[in-house]
Amino acid sequence: MIREDIERLEAENLSPYAALSSKSKGRLQAKEPCSIRTEFQRDRDKIIHCKSFRRLKHKTQVFISPEGDHYRDRLTHTLEVSQIARTISRALRLNEDLTEAIALGHDLGHTPFGHTGERLLNSISSKGFKHNIQSLRVVDLLEDGKGLNLTWEVRDGIKNHNSTGKPGTLEGQVVLISDRIAYINHDIDDALRAKIITMDDLPRDCIELLGHSHKMRINTMVNDVISNSMGKSSIKMSTQIREATELLRSFMFERVYLDSKAKSEDEKAMHLLETLFKYYLNRLEKMPKEYLKNIDEHGSEQVVCDFIAGMTDRYAIRTFSDLFIPSAWKVLE
């Protein structure tokens, strides 16, 4: 079978540190192997074709309802992470299919309005809320009402893609570091486009070391990861490049993520989501049946979080408008 030929090529050509699809720890529910695709290829395809993946195109990355066609959204962020992660994995002879599957699925549980929505749900839910854990809930339970039944390796990479995570595979580690490379650089690009910052504002020492353009900085970081991880059992940057990257990240938190024009609509978005959360918590019967079936096992708060987190920005806005704005007011200028 074609799958067996691919598995043989993996065993012959990939790094000793790579995760082999033929050695996967398996799925939550056993499934007959495909004659053509490996287990990790099947997971990648399941993610690409699922509804949660398509909804990412209408979820905020940093800028809520930006005026312009070129700002990143959650889907374009995901694709940029995937591209960077695949480049690193291929160079290190790791399992590119596994890397791609993790990268494409890592943000499936992200809320509307980006990290603003995540902070809101985390603050008002007694169980808290983390988008990486929610992404795992999406692939294990919520997508199509039954989950995607992914392999252990993909699920582990999705769960552990955040800064405190400890992925169990090198492919998962690649996605973790690629996520950071992607968002730091594309958020700088978007903040420059929005004129929130200028090139002169960026830390001079970091720019001199990493590069004066978007592509140069990504190239520097990616090459550094590859050269410092080749033939090793962990994925990492050199101390010098890592420290410069962290300084850029700190700069972005200070100037863009926490207090800037990019966050000017945060309070409105938080009010909108909190209002929806309280509304549905008191009117559970108003939610779709696919969520209601989980109440006995997971509780009302979790089920409402699942519903809110799955919304796109525009669906959340439209739902709020339908519930709380009198129809006659909607035609007023």
Secondary structure, 3 states (H helix, E strand, C coil): CHHHHHHHHHHHHCCCCCCCHHHCCCECCCCCCCCCCCHHHHHHHHHHCCHHHHHHHHCECCCCCCCCCCCCEHHHHHHHHHHHHHHHHHHCCCCHHHHHHHHHHCCCCCCCCHHHHHHHHHHHCCCCCCHHHHHHHHHHHHHHHCCCCCEHHHHHHHHCCCCCCCCCCHHHHHHHHHHHHHHHHHHHHHHHHCCCCCHHHCCHHHHHHHCCCHHHHHHHHHHHHHHHHCCCCCCCCCHHHHHHHHHHHHHHHHHHHCCCHHHCCHHHHHHHHHHHHHHHHHCHHHCCHHHHCCHHHHCHHHHHHHHHHHCCHHHHHHHHHHHHCCHHHHHCC
